[in-house]
Amino acid sequence: MTAPESSSDQRGVIFRRAVSVCLLALACGILLSTPLTQAQNFSRRDIEGIVIDDHSQTVSGATVFLEDLKTKNIRSFTSTEKGDFRFAQIGMIDDYQVWAQKGKLKSSVKGISSFDSRTELHFELKLK
């Protein structure tokens, strides 16, 4: 027959079990958070393209707009001498619209869906 445990022995067992549970919870948290951290590296995309006119000639100095449809925030970029534009590090979890404008000429509006998993998108925006 074994001797009954003293209250200090019981507290020691409870303490060891509590420490074990805390360490297990910490290990699980680390393991589960790693994929989320890695997934965040892929949560951005680049949107680039070229602005052209009716004759397929590049247009410099056109304003290209990028609108976040959730927040209604609009970013803009002025096309380069070669007609290029680029928006970097755009979130992939929201929907966007992109279009170009110069003077009275405007391109059609192109949609960018959060369901599109591509990290690089290329658009040809034709001013009309």
N, CA, C and O atoms as a GROMACS GRO file, in nm:
protein
  512
    1MET      N    1   0.084  -0.116   0.000
    1MET     CA    2   0.000   0.000   0.000
    1MET      C    3   0.090   0.124   0.000
    1MET      O    4   0.192   0.127   0.068
    2THR      N    5   0.050   0.224  -0.077
    2THR     CA    6   0.132   0.346  -0.086
    2THR      C    7   0.083   0.449   0.014
    2THR      O    8  -0.033   0.452   0.053
    3ALA      N    9   0.178   0.532   0.053
    3ALA     CA   10   0.144   0.637   0.149
    3ALA      C   11   0.067   0.747   0.077
    3ALA      O   12   0.095   0.773  -0.040
    4PRO      N   13  -0.029   0.812   0.144
    4PRO     CA   14  -0.102   0.921   0.080
    4PRO      C   15  -0.008   1.038   0.049
    4PRO      O   16   0.085   1.068   0.124
    5GLU      N   17  -0.036   1.102  -0.068
    5GLU     CA   18   0.050   1.214  -0.110
    5GLU      C   19   0.020   1.336  -0.024
    5GLU      O   20  -0.094   1.360   0.015
    6SER      N   21   0.125   1.411   0.004
    6SER     CA   22   0.106   1.533   0.081
    6SER      C   23   0.055   1.642  -0.013
    6SER      O   24   0.061   1.628  -0.135
    7SER      N   25   0.006   1.751   0.045
    7SER     CA   26  -0.047   1.860  -0.038
    7SER      C   27   0.062   1.926  -0.120
    7SER      O   28   0.035   1.975  -0.230
    8SER      N   29   0.186   1.928  -0.070
    8SER     CA   30   0.295   1.987  -0.148
    8SER      C   31   0.327   1.900  -0.270
    8SER      O   32   0.361   1.952  -0.376
    9ASP      N   33   0.317   1.766  -0.255
    9ASP     CA   34   0.338   1.676  -0.368
    9ASP      C   35   0.229   1.697  -0.474
    9ASP      O   36   0.258   1.697  -0.593
   10GLN      N   37   0.106   1.714  -0.430
   10GLN     CA   38  -0.005   1.736  -0.523
   10GLN      C   39   0.013   1.868  -0.599
   10GLN      O   40  -0.014   1.875  -0.718
   11ARG      N   41   0.059   1.971  -0.529
   11ARG     CA   42   0.084   2.100  -0.595
   11ARG      C   43   0.194   2.088  -0.698
   11ARG      O   44   0.188   2.152  -0.803
   12GLY      N   45   0.295   2.007  -0.671
   12GLY     CA   46   0.404   1.985  -0.765
   12GLY      C   47   0.356   1.917  -0.891
   12GLY      O   48   0.397   1.953  -1.002
   13VAL      N   49   0.269   1.818  -0.875
   13VAL     CA   50   0.212   1.746  -0.991
   13VAL      C   51   0.127   1.842  -1.073
   13VAL      O   52   0.137   1.844  -1.196
   14ILE      N   53   0.044   1.920  -1.008
   14ILE     CA   54  -0.041   2.017  -1.078
   14ILE      C   55   0.044   2.120  -1.151
   14ILE      O   56   0.014   2.155  -1.265
   15PHE      N   57   0.150   2.168  -1.086
   15PHE     CA   58   0.239   2.265  -1.149
   15PHE      C   59   0.305   2.208  -1.273
   15PHE      O   60   0.311   2.274  -1.377
   16ARG      N   61   0.356   2.084  -1.264
   16ARG     CA   62   0.421   2.020  -1.380
   16ARG      C   63   0.323   2.001  -1.495
   16ARG      O   64   0.358   2.020  -1.611
   17ARG      N   65   0.202   1.962  -1.462
   17ARG     CA   66   0.100   1.945  -1.567
   17ARG      C   67   0.066   2.079  -1.632
   17ARG      O   68   0.050   2.086  -1.754
   18ALA      N   69   0.055   2.185  -1.554
   18ALA     CA   70   0.025   2.319  -1.607
   18ALA      C   71   0.136   2.366  -1.699
   18ALA      O   72   0.110   2.423  -1.805
   19VAL      N   73   0.261   2.343  -1.659
   19VAL     CA   74   0.376   2.381  -1.742
   19VAL      C   75   0.373   2.301  -1.872
   19VAL      O   76   0.397   2.356  -1.980
   20SER      N   77   0.344   2.172  -1.863
   20SER     CA   78   0.337   2.087  -1.982
   20SER      C   79   0.229   2.136  -2.078
   20SER      O   80   0.252   2.141  -2.199
   21VAL      N   81   0.113   2.171  -2.027
   21VAL     CA   82   0.004   2.221  -2.111
   21VAL      C   83   0.044   2.354  -2.176
   21VAL      O   84   0.017   2.375  -2.295
   22CYS      N   85   0.108   2.442  -2.101
   22CYS     CA   86   0.153   2.570  -2.157
   22CYS      C   87   0.256   2.550  -2.268
   22CYS      O   88   0.248   2.615  -2.372
   23LEU      N   89   0.351   2.460  -2.246
   23LEU     CA   90   0.452   2.433  -2.348
   23LEU      C   91   0.390   2.372  -2.473
   23LEU      O   92   0.429   2.406  -2.585
   24LEU      N   93   0.295   2.283  -2.454
   24LEU     CA   94   0.225   2.223  -2.567
   24LEU      C   95   0.147   2.328  -2.645
   24LEU      O   96   0.149   2.328  -2.768
   25ALA      N   97   0.078   2.416  -2.576
   25ALA     CA   98   0.003   2.522  -2.641
   25ALA      C   99   0.097   2.616  -2.718
   25ALA      O  100   0.064   2.658  -2.829
   26LEU      N  101   0.210   2.648  -2.660
   26LEU     CA  102   0.309   2.733  -2.727
   26LEU      C  103   0.362   2.666  -2.852
   26LEU      O  104   0.374   2.731  -2.956
   27ALA      N  105   0.395   2.538  -2.844
   27ALA     CA  106   0.445   2.465  -2.961
   27ALA      C  107   0.341   2.460  -3.072
   27ALA      O  108   0.373   2.479  -3.189
   28CYS      N  109   0.216   2.434  -3.036
   28CYS     CA  110   0.108   2.432  -3.135
   28CYS      C  111   0.090   2.570  -3.199
   28CYS      O  112   0.069   2.579  -3.320
   29GLY      N  113   0.098   2.675  -3.121
   29GLY     CA  114   0.087   2.810  -3.175
   29GLY      C  115   0.196   2.841  -3.275
   29GLY      O  116   0.170   2.902  -3.379
   30ILE      N  117   0.317   2.801  -3.244
   30ILE     CA  118   0.429   2.824  -3.336
   30ILE      C  119   0.409   2.746  -3.465
   30ILE      O  120   0.428   2.799  -3.574
   31LEU      N  121   0.371   2.620  -3.453
   31LEU     CA  122   0.352   2.536  -3.571
   31LEU      C  123   0.237   2.586  -3.658
   31LEU      O  124   0.247   2.583  -3.781
   32LEU      N  125   0.130   2.631  -3.597
   32LEU     CA  126   0.014   2.676  -3.674
   32LEU      C  127   0.035   2.814  -3.734
   32LEU      O  128  -0.023   2.844  -3.838
   33SER      N  129   0.116   2.898  -3.673
   33SER     CA  130   0.135   3.033  -3.725
   33SER      C  131   0.235   3.038  -3.840
   33SER      O  132   0.233   3.134  -3.917
   34THR      N  133   0.320   2.940  -3.855
   34THR     CA  134   0.421   2.940  -3.961
   34THR      C  135   0.358   2.943  -4.100
   34THR      O  136   0.401   3.024  -4.182
   35PRO      N  137   0.259   2.858  -4.132
   35PRO     CA  138   0.199   2.867  -4.265
   35PRO      C  139   0.132   3.001  -4.291
   35PRO      O  140   0.132   3.050  -4.404
   36LEU      N  141   0.073   3.061  -4.186
   36LEU     CA  142   0.010   3.191  -4.204
   36LEU      C  143   0.113   3.297  -4.238
   36LEU      O  144   0.089   3.383  -4.323
   37THR      N  145   0.226   3.292  -4.172
   37THR     CA  146   0.333   3.387  -4.201
   37THR      C  147   0.384   3.370  -4.342
   37THR      O  148   0.407   3.468  -4.413
   38GLN      N  149   0.401   3.246  -4.384
   38GLN     CA  150   0.446   3.222  -4.520
   38GLN      C  151   0.341   3.264  -4.621
   38GLN      O  152   0.377   3.316  -4.727
   39ALA      N  153   0.214   3.244  -4.592
   39ALA     CA  154   0.108   3.283  -4.685
   39ALA      C  155   0.104   3.434  -4.703
   39ALA      O  156   0.068   3.482  -4.811
   40GLN      N  157   0.141   3.509  -4.602
   40GLN     CA  158   0.141   3.654  -4.613
   40GLN      C  159   0.243   3.701  -4.716
   40GLN      O  160   0.226   3.808  -4.773
   41ASN      N  161   0.348   3.625  -4.739
   41ASN     CA  162   0.446   3.662  -4.840
   41ASN      C  163   0.387   3.662  -4.980
   41ASN      O  164   0.437   3.730  -5.069
   42PHE      N  165   0.280   3.585  -4.998
   42PHE     CA  166   0.217   3.574  -5.129
   42PHE      C  167   0.090   3.655  -5.139
   42PHE      O  168   0.013   3.636  -5.234
   43SER      N  169   0.065   3.744  -5.046
   43SER     CA  170  -0.060   3.818  -5.045
   43SER      C  171  -0.050   3.952  -5.118
   43SER      O  172  -0.138   4.037  -5.102
   44ARG      N  173   0.052   3.970  -5.196
   44ARG     CA  174   0.069   4.094  -5.272
   44ARG      C  175   0.088   4.061  -5.419
   44ARG      O  176   0.137   3.954  -5.455
   45ARG      N  177   0.049   4.155  -5.503
   45ARG     CA  178   0.066   4.139  -5.647
   45ARG      C  179   0.114   4.270  -5.708
   45ARG      O  180   0.101   4.376  -5.649
   46ASP      N  181   0.168   4.259  -5.828
   46ASP     CA  182   0.209   4.375  -5.906
   46ASP      C  183   0.116   4.388  -6.025
   46ASP      O  184   0.083   4.289  -6.092
   47ILE      N  185   0.074   4.510  -6.051
   47ILE     CA  186  -0.013   4.539  -6.165
   47ILE      C  187   0.063   4.634  -6.255
   47ILE      O  188   0.104   4.742  -6.212
   48GLU      N  189   0.082   4.593  -6.380
   48GLU     CA  190   0.159   4.674  -6.472
   48GLU      C  191   0.096   4.668  -6.610
   48GLU      O  192   0.005   4.589  -6.635
   49GLY      N  193   0.144   4.753  -6.698
   49GLY     CA  194   0.091   4.750  -6.832
   49GLY      C  195   0.141   4.866  -6.915
   49GLY      O  196   0.243   4.928  -6.886
   50ILE      N  197   0.063   4.892  -7.020
   50ILE     CA  198   0.099   4.996  -7.116
   50ILE      C  199  -0.027   5.070  -7.158
   50ILE      O  200  -0.135   5.012  -7.167
   51VAL      N  201  -0.010   5.198  -7.182
   51VAL     CA  202  -0.121   5.281  -7.231
   51VAL      C  203  -0.095   5.309  -7.379
   51VAL      O  204   0.013   5.354  -7.416
   52ILE      N  205  -0.197   5.282  -7.463
   52ILE     CA  206  -0.184   5.304  -7.607
   52ILE      C  207  -0.301   5.387  -7.658
   52ILE      O  208  -0.402   5.403  -7.589
   53ASP      N  209  -0.286   5.440  -7.780
   53ASP     CA  210  -0.394   5.516  -7.843
   53ASP      C  211  -0.465   5.428  -7.946
   53ASP      O  212  -0.439   5.308  -7.955
   54ASP      N  213  -0.556   5.489  -8.026
   54ASP     CA  214  -0.632   5.415  -8.127
   54ASP      C  215  -0.544   5.351  -8.234
   54ASP      O  216  -0.585   5.254  -8.298
   55HIS      N  217  -0.424   5.404  -8.253
   55HIS     CA  218  -0.332   5.354  -8.356
   55HIS      C  219  -0.226   5.262  -8.296
   55HIS      O  220  -0.123   5.236  -8.359
   56SER      N  221  -0.250   5.214  -8.176
   56SER     CA  222  -0.158   5.126  -8.102
   56SER      C  223  -0.022   5.188  -8.075
   56SER      O  224   0.078   5.117  -8.061
   57GLN      N  225  -0.017   5.320  -8.068
   57GLN     CA  226   0.106   5.391  -8.031
   57GLN      C  227   0.103   5.415  -7.880
   57GLN      O  228  -0.002   5.444  -7.823
   58THR      N  229   0.219   5.404  -7.817
   58THR     CA  230   0.225   5.425  -7.672
   58THR      C  231   0.194   5.570  -7.638
   58THR      O  232   0.224   5.661  -7.715
   59VAL      N  233   0.136   5.590  -7.522
   59VAL     CA  234   0.097   5.723  -7.476
   59VAL      C  235   0.172   5.754  -7.347
   59VAL      O  236   0.154   5.686  -7.246
   60SER      N  237   0.255   5.856  -7.351
   60SER     CA  238   0.324   5.900  -7.229
   60SER      C  239   0.242   6.010  -7.163
   60SER      O  240   0.168   6.082  -7.230
   61GLY      N  241   0.255   6.022  -7.034
   61GLY     CA  242   0.187   6.127  -6.960
   61GLY      C  243   0.040   6.102  -6.933
   61GLY      O  244  -0.030   6.191  -6.887
   62ALA      N  245  -0.008   5.982  -6.960
   62ALA     CA  246  -0.147   5.948  -6.925
   62ALA      C  247  -0.152   5.916  -6.777
   62ALA      O  248  -0.056   5.863  -6.720
   63THR      N  249  -0.263   5.946  -6.714
   63THR     CA  250  -0.282   5.912  -6.574
   63THR      C  251  -0.353   5.778  -6.567
   63THR      O  252  -0.462   5.760  -6.623
   64VAL      N  253  -0.292   5.684  -6.497
   64VAL     CA  254  -0.350   5.551  -6.477
   64VAL      C  255  -0.401   5.546  -6.334
   64VAL      O  256  -0.328   5.578  -6.240
   65PHE      N  257  -0.527   5.507  -6.319
   65PHE     CA  258  -0.592   5.502  -6.188
   65PHE      C  259  -0.612   5.357  -6.145
   65PHE      O  260  -0.643   5.270  -6.226
   66LEU      N  261  -0.593   5.333  -6.015
   66LEU     CA  262  -0.618   5.203  -5.954
   66LEU      C  263  -0.709   5.227  -5.835
   66LEU      O  264  -0.669   5.292  -5.738
   67GLU      N  265  -0.832   5.176  -5.842
   67GLU     CA  266  -0.930   5.198  -5.736
   67GLU      C  267  -0.956   5.069  -5.659
   67GLU      O  268  -0.988   4.966  -5.718
   68ASP      N  269  -0.944   5.076  -5.528
   68ASP     CA  270  -0.980   4.967  -5.439
   68ASP      C  271  -1.132   4.975  -5.421
   68ASP      O  272  -1.183   5.073  -5.366
   69LEU      N  273  -1.205   4.875  -5.467
   69LEU     CA  274  -1.350   4.881  -5.465
   69LEU      C  275  -1.409   4.872  -5.324
   69LEU      O  276  -1.523   4.913  -5.303
   70LYS      N  277  -1.333   4.820  -5.229
   70LYS     CA  278  -1.381   4.810  -5.090
   70LYS      C  279  -1.369   4.944  -5.019
   70LYS      O  280  -1.465   4.993  -4.959
   71THR      N  281  -1.250   5.005  -5.026
   71THR     CA  282  -1.225   5.129  -4.952
   71THR      C  283  -1.252   5.254  -5.035
   71THR      O  284  -1.262   5.364  -4.982
   72LYS      N  285  -1.263   5.236  -5.167
   72LYS     CA  286  -1.280   5.347  -5.262
   72LYS      C  287  -1.156   5.435  -5.273
   72LYS      O  288  -1.162   5.543  -5.332
   73ASN      N  289  -1.043   5.390  -5.216
   73ASN     CA  290  -0.917   5.462  -5.231
   73ASN      C  291  -0.868   5.449  -5.375
   73ASN      O  292  -0.877   5.342  -5.436
   74ILE      N  293  -0.817   5.559  -5.428
   74ILE     CA  294  -0.766   5.559  -5.565
   74ILE      C  295  -0.620   5.601  -5.563
   74ILE      O  296  -0.584   5.704  -5.507
   75ARG      N  297  -0.537   5.517  -5.626
   75ARG     CA  298  -0.396   5.550  -5.646
   75ARG      C  299  -0.379   5.586  -5.793
   75ARG      O  300  -0.455   5.539  -5.877
   76SER      N  301  -0.281   5.669  -5.822
   76SER     CA  302  -0.258   5.705  -5.962
   76SER      C  303  -0.110   5.698  -5.996
   76SER      O  304  -0.023   5.705  -5.909
   77PHE      N  305  -0.085   5.682  -6.125
   77PHE     CA  306   0.050   5.672  -6.177
   77PHE      C  307   0.050   5.738  -6.315
   77PHE      O  308  -0.044   5.717  -6.392
   78THR      N  309   0.151   5.817  -6.345
   78THR     CA  310   0.163   5.879  -6.477
   78THR      C  311   0.249   5.790  -6.565
   78THR      O  312   0.361   5.755  -6.529
   79SER      N  313   0.194   5.754  -6.682
   79SER     CA  314   0.267   5.662  -6.770
   79SER      C  315   0.400   5.724  -6.814
   79SER      O  316   0.411   5.845  -6.831
   80THR      N  317   0.499   5.638  -6.832
   80THR     CA  318   0.635   5.681  -6.868
   80THR      C  319   0.641   5.723  -7.015
   80THR      O  320   0.540   5.720  -7.086
   81GLU      N  321   0.759   5.760  -7.060
   81GLU     CA  322   0.778   5.798  -7.201
   81GLU      C  323   0.741   5.683  -7.294
   81GLU      O  324   0.699   5.705  -7.408
   82LYS      N  325   0.758   5.560  -7.246
   82LYS     CA  326   0.724   5.442  -7.326
   82LYS      C  327   0.580   5.396  -7.306
   82LYS      O  328   0.538   5.294  -7.361
   83GLY      N  329   0.503   5.472  -7.228
   83GLY     CA  330   0.363   5.437  -7.203
   83GLY      C  331   0.342   5.337  -7.092
   83GLY      O  332   0.229   5.294  -7.069
   84ASP      N  333   0.448   5.299  -7.022
   84ASP     CA  334   0.439   5.198  -6.917
   84ASP      C  335   0.382   5.255  -6.787
   84ASP      O  336   0.393   5.375  -6.759
   85PHE      N  337   0.320   5.167  -6.710
   85PHE     CA  338   0.278   5.200  -6.574
   85PHE      C  339   0.296   5.078  -6.487
   85PHE      O  340   0.304   4.965  -6.536
   86ARG      N  341   0.303   5.100  -6.354
   86ARG     CA  342   0.322   4.989  -6.261
   86ARG      C  343   0.273   5.029  -6.122
   86ARG      O  344   0.306   5.137  -6.072
   87PHE      N  345   0.195   4.940  -6.063
   87PHE     CA  346   0.154   4.951  -5.922
   87PHE      C  347   0.210   4.827  -5.853
   87PHE      O  348   0.176   4.715  -5.890
   88ALA      N  349   0.294   4.847  -5.753
   88ALA     CA  350   0.358   4.735  -5.684
   88ALA      C  351   0.295   4.712  -5.547
   88ALA      O  352   0.239   4.804  -5.486
   89GLN      N  353   0.306   4.588  -5.501
   89GLN     CA  354   0.263   4.549  -5.367
   89GLN      C  355   0.114   4.579  -5.342
   89GLN      O  356   0.078   4.638  -5.240
   90ILE      N  357   0.030   4.537  -5.435
   90ILE     CA  358  -0.114   4.555  -5.422
   90ILE      C  359  -0.172   4.431  -5.355
   90ILE      O  360  -0.139   4.318  -5.393
   91GLY      N  361  -0.257   4.450  -5.257
   91GLY     CA  362  -0.316   4.338  -5.185
   91GLY      C  363  -0.400   4.249  -5.275
   91GLY      O  364  -0.465   4.296  -5.368
   92MET      N  365  -0.398   4.120  -5.246
   92MET     CA  366  -0.472   4.024  -5.328
   92MET      C  367  -0.609   3.990  -5.271
   92MET      O  368  -0.685   3.916  -5.333
   93ILE      N  369  -0.643   4.043  -5.155
   93ILE     CA  370  -0.769   4.006  -5.093
   93ILE      C  371  -0.883   4.102  -5.127
   93ILE      O  372  -0.996   4.080  -5.084
   94ASP      N  373  -0.855   4.206  -5.202
   94ASP     CA  374  -0.958   4.303  -5.240
   94ASP      C  375  -0.973   4.307  -5.391
   94ASP      O  376  -0.885   4.263  -5.465
   95ASP      N  377  -1.085   4.361  -5.436
   95ASP     CA  378  -1.112   4.379  -5.578
   95ASP      C  379  -1.074   4.522  -5.618
   95ASP      O  380  -1.089   4.615  -5.539
   96TYR      N  381  -1.026   4.537  -5.742
   96TYR     CA  382  -0.980   4.666  -5.791
   96TYR      C  383  -1.034   4.692  -5.931
   96TYR      O  384  -1.082   4.602  -5.999
   97GLN      N  385  -1.023   4.818  -5.971
   97GLN     CA  386  -1.048   4.859  -6.108
   97GLN      C  387  -0.929   4.944  -6.152
   97GLN      O  388  -0.873   5.019  -6.072
   98VAL      N  389  -0.890   4.929  -6.279
   98VAL     CA  390  -0.780   5.008  -6.333
   98VAL      C  391  -0.824   5.068  -6.466
   98VAL      O  392  -0.891   5.001  -6.546
   99TRP      N  393  -0.787   5.193  -6.490
   99TRP     CA  394  -0.817   5.260  -6.616
   99TRP      C  395  -0.719   5.374  -6.636
   99TRP      O  396  -0.651   5.417  -6.542
  100ALA      N  397  -0.713   5.423  -6.760
  100ALA     CA  398  -0.622   5.534  -6.793
  100ALA      C  399  -0.702   5.650  -6.852
  100ALA      O  400  -0.810   5.632  -6.908
  101GLN      N  401  -0.645   5.768  -6.838
  101GLN     CA  402  -0.710   5.888  -6.890
  101GLN      C  403  -0.604   5.990  -6.927
  101GLN      O  404  -0.505   6.007  -6.856
  102LYS      N  405  -0.628   6.057  -7.040
  102LYS     CA  406  -0.542   6.169  -7.080
  102LYS      C  407  -0.629   6.266  -7.157
  102LYS      O  408  -0.683   6.234  -7.263
  103GLY      N  409  -0.642   6.386  -7.101
  103GLY     CA  410  -0.731   6.484  -7.161
  103GLY      C  411  -0.873   6.432  -7.163
  103GLY      O  412  -0.926   6.389  -7.060
  104LYS      N  413  -0.937   6.435  -7.282
  104LYS     CA  414  -1.074   6.386  -7.295
  104LYS      C  415  -1.080   6.237  -7.328
  104LYS      O  416  -1.188   6.179  -7.336
  105LEU      N  417  -0.964   6.175  -7.346
  105LEU     CA  418  -0.960   6.033  -7.381
  105LEU      C  419  -0.952   5.947  -7.255
  105LEU      O  420  -0.885   5.981  -7.158
  106LYS      N  421  -1.024   5.835  -7.261
  106LYS     CA  422  -1.027   5.745  -7.145
  106LYS      C  423  -1.033   5.600  -7.196
  106LYS      O  424  -1.097   5.572  -7.297
  107SER      N  425  -0.966   5.512  -7.125
  107SER     CA  426  -0.971   5.369  -7.159
  107SER      C  427  -1.093   5.305  -7.095
  107SER      O  428  -1.161   5.366  -7.012
  108SER      N  429  -1.120   5.184  -7.134
  108SER     CA  430  -1.224   5.109  -7.065
  108SER      C  431  -1.171   5.069  -6.927
  108SER      O  432  -1.050   5.064  -6.905
  109VAL      N  433  -1.261   5.042  -6.836
  109VAL     CA  434  -1.225   5.004  -6.699
  109VAL      C  435  -1.205   4.852  -6.696
  109VAL      O  436  -1.290   4.776  -6.741
  110LYS      N  437  -1.091   4.812  -6.641
  110LYS     CA  438  -1.058   4.669  -6.627
  110LYS      C  439  -1.073   4.629  -6.482
  110LYS      O  440  -1.028   4.701  -6.392
  111GLY      N  441  -1.136   4.516  -6.458
  111GLY     CA  442  -1.155   4.466  -6.322
  111GLY      C  443  -1.046   4.370  -6.280
  111GLY      O  444  -0.992   4.295  -6.361
  112ILE      N  445  -1.015   4.372  -6.153
  112ILE     CA  446  -0.917   4.281  -6.094
  112ILE      C  447  -0.985   4.215  -5.974
  112ILE      O  448  -1.020   4.282  -5.877
  113SER      N  449  -1.002   4.085  -5.983
  113SER     CA  450  -1.076   4.011  -5.881
  113SER      C  451  -0.983   3.955  -5.773
  113SER      O  452  -0.869   3.917  -5.800
  114SER      N  453  -1.035   3.952  -5.652
  114SER     CA  454  -0.960   3.890  -5.542
  114SER      C  455  -0.949   3.738  -5.562
  114SER      O  456  -0.866   3.673  -5.498
  115PHE      N  457  -1.031   3.682  -5.650
  115PHE     CA  458  -1.025   3.538  -5.679
  115PHE      C  459  -0.915   3.504  -5.778
  115PHE      O  460  -0.882   3.387  -5.796
  116ASP      N  461  -0.858   3.605  -5.843
  116ASP     CA  462  -0.747   3.584  -5.937
  116ASP      C  463  -0.620   3.565  -5.856
  116ASP      O  464  -0.578   3.656  -5.784
  117SER      N  465  -0.558   3.449  -5.866
  117SER     CA  466  -0.443   3.416  -5.782
  117SER      C  467  -0.308   3.458  -5.842
  117SER      O  468  -0.204   3.436  -5.782
  118ARG      N  469  -0.311   3.520  -5.961
  118ARG     CA  470  -0.184   3.561  -6.022
  118ARG      C  471  -0.121   3.675  -5.943
  118ARG      O  472  -0.191   3.766  -5.896
  119THR      N  473   0.010   3.670  -5.928
  119THR     CA  474   0.081   3.774  -5.853
  119THR      C  475   0.132   3.885  -5.945
  119THR      O  476   0.176   3.989  -5.897
  120GLU      N  477   0.126   3.864  -6.075
  120GLU     CA  478   0.163   3.968  -6.171
  120GLU      C  479   0.054   3.976  -6.278
  120GLU      O  480   0.022   3.877  -6.344
  121LEU      N  481  -0.002   4.096  -6.293
  121LEU     CA  482  -0.106   4.118  -6.393
  121LEU      C  483  -0.058   4.223  -6.492
  121LEU      O  484   0.006   4.321  -6.454
  122HIS      N  485  -0.088   4.201  -6.621
  122HIS     CA  486  -0.047   4.294  -6.726
  122HIS      C  487  -0.172   4.340  -6.801
  122HIS      O  488  -0.255   4.259  -6.842
  123PHE      N  489  -0.184   4.472  -6.819
  123PHE     CA  490  -0.298   4.530  -6.889
  123PHE      C  491  -0.252   4.620  -7.004
  123PHE      O  492  -0.149   4.687  -6.995
  124GLU      N  493  -0.329   4.619  -7.109
  124GLU     CA  494  -0.311   4.714  -7.219
  124GLU      C  495  -0.433   4.804  -7.215
  124GLU      O  496  -0.545   4.761  -7.243
  125LEU      N  497  -0.412   4.931  -7.180
  125LEU     CA  498  -0.520   5.025  -7.166
  125LEU      C  499  -0.523   5.115  -7.290
  125LEU      O  500  -0.431   5.194  -7.313
  126LYS      N  501  -0.630   5.103  -7.368
  126LYS     CA  502  -0.641   5.174  -7.495
  126LYS      C  503  -0.729   5.297  -7.478
  126LYS      O  504  -0.847   5.286  -7.444
  127LEU      N  505  -0.670   5.415  -7.502
  127LEU     CA  506  -0.745   5.540  -7.490
  127LEU      C  507  -0.834   5.559  -7.611
  127LEU      O  508  -0.791   5.536  -7.724
  128LYS      N  509  -0.959   5.600  -7.589
  128LYS     CA  510  -1.055   5.624  -7.697
  128LYS      C  511  -1.122   5.756  -7.678
  128LYS      O  512  -1.206   5.795  -7.759
   0.00000   0.00000   0.00000
